Amino acid sequence: MEPINLDKIRKKLKKKLDGHRYRHTLGVMYTSAALAMVYGEDLQRAQLAGLLHDCAKCVPDEEKLKRCKKHKIPISPLEKETPFLLHAKLGAYFAQKKYGVKDPEVLSAIRCHTTGKQAMTVLEQIVFVADYIEPLRDTAPNLAEIRRLAFQDLDRCTYQILKDTLTYLGQTPGKIDPATKKAYEYYRERIKKHG
């Protein structure tokens, strides 16, 4: 991977995100780097994906819909109803077009960081987990346990996050992305298989 100037991207992002989102983004970047050290993933790729994971988060919802239509980014019925979910797909597009990211796995990690997906790569799991456990997060159930698991068993940690997310979203029927259900079922089976 060609060297990418993370400082330059950070400065550009600071102008695009509100203060809270920018602090969260830095937390995800640093947490992604820490997890990359544990699981042998490339540090620069992990930091880059963590840094850009929410680059489209502060785009207003109506604008997200317009931009996705304009750039032919598929929109599911759930995303049409709740357009804030589109920030991951639109973020992957922005990462490529506005920030020069060419690495398909980094783009995929950005694209699936909210829903997860079946058979995620280590990098995809790192960003998915880092987004959930970064230091500013404080409301998720079982957070202390999930943070401990993150540095011991990435698959179990991913499974637990998906399980807790489905439990939480189950309280608002109709708001669950099918990718999250599929990811949960995949990791449940994977853990059963490997004990």
ChimeraX attribute file (.defattr): number of C-alpha atoms within 10 A of each C-alpha:
attribute: neighborCount
match mode: 1-to-1
recipient: residues
	/A:1	9
	/A:2	8
	/A:3	7
	/A:4	14
	/A:5	10
	/A:6	14
	/A:7	9
	/A:8	10
	/A:9	17
	/A:10	17
	/A:11	10
	/A:12	14
	/A:13	20
	/A:14	15
	/A:15	10
	/A:16	16
	/A:17	18
	/A:18	12
	/A:19	11
	/A:20	9
	/A:21	17
	/A:22	19
	/A:23	15
	/A:24	19
	/A:25	26
	/A:26	19
	/A:27	21
	/A:28	31
	/A:29	25
	/A:30	20
	/A:31	24
	/A:32	32
	/A:33	25
	/A:34	18
	/A:35	24
	/A:36	22
	/A:37	14
	/A:38	13
	/A:39	16
	/A:40	10
	/A:41	17
	/A:42	13
	/A:43	17
	/A:44	19
	/A:45	22
	/A:46	28
	/A:47	23
	/A:48	24
	/A:49	30
	/A:50	32
	/A:51	26
	/A:52	29
	/A:53	31
	/A:54	29
	/A:55	28
	/A:56	23
	/A:57	21
	/A:58	14
	/A:59	18
	/A:60	12
	/A:61	17
	/A:62	11
	/A:63	11
	/A:64	23
	/A:65	21
	/A:66	11
	/A:67	16
	/A:68	18
	/A:69	12
	/A:70	9
	/A:71	10
	/A:72	9
	/A:73	14
	/A:74	11
	/A:75	16
	/A:76	14
	/A:77	10
	/A:78	15
	/A:79	16
	/A:80	15
	/A:81	11
	/A:82	13
	/A:83	19
	/A:84	18
	/A:85	20
	/A:86	26
	/A:87	28
	/A:88	25
	/A:89	25
	/A:90	24
	/A:91	23
	/A:92	27
	/A:93	22
	/A:94	19
	/A:95	27
	/A:96	16
	/A:97	11
	/A:98	13
	/A:99	17
	/A:100	11
	/A:101	21
	/A:102	13
	/A:103	14
	/A:104	11
	/A:105	16
	/A:106	24
	/A:107	24
	/A:108	19
	/A:109	29
	/A:110	30
	/A:111	25
	/A:112	22
	/A:113	25
	/A:114	23
	/A:115	20
	/A:116	25
	/A:117	25
	/A:118	15
	/A:119	14
	/A:120	20
	/A:121	12
	/A:122	19
	/A:123	26
	/A:124	25
	/A:125	24
	/A:126	29
	/A:127	32
	/A:128	27
	/A:129	27
	/A:130	26
	/A:131	24
	/A:132	22
	/A:133	23
	/A:134	19
	/A:135	16
	/A:136	15
	/A:137	12
	/A:138	11
	/A:139	7
	/A:140	14
	/A:141	12
	/A:142	11
	/A:143	15
	/A:144	12
	/A:145	11
	/A:146	23
	/A:147	17
	/A:148	12
	/A:149	16
	/A:150	23
	/A:151	15
	/A:152	14
	/A:153	12
	/A:154	19
	/A:155	20
	/A:156	17
	/A:157	21
	/A:158	24
	/A:159	21
	/A:160	20
	/A:161	24
	/A:162	25
	/A:163	19
	/A:164	15
	/A:165	18
	/A:166	18
	/A:167	11
	/A:168	13
	/A:169	14
	/A:170	12
	/A:171	9
	/A:172	10
	/A:173	7
	/A:174	9
	/A:175	14
	/A:176	16
	/A:177	18
	/A:178	13
	/A:179	15
	/A:180	20
	/A:181	18
	/A:182	17
	/A:183	21
	/A:184	25
	/A:185	16
	/A:186	16
	/A:187	23
	/A:188	18
	/A:189	13
	/A:190	15
	/A:191	12
	/A:192	8
	/A:193	8
	/A:194	6
	/A:195	6
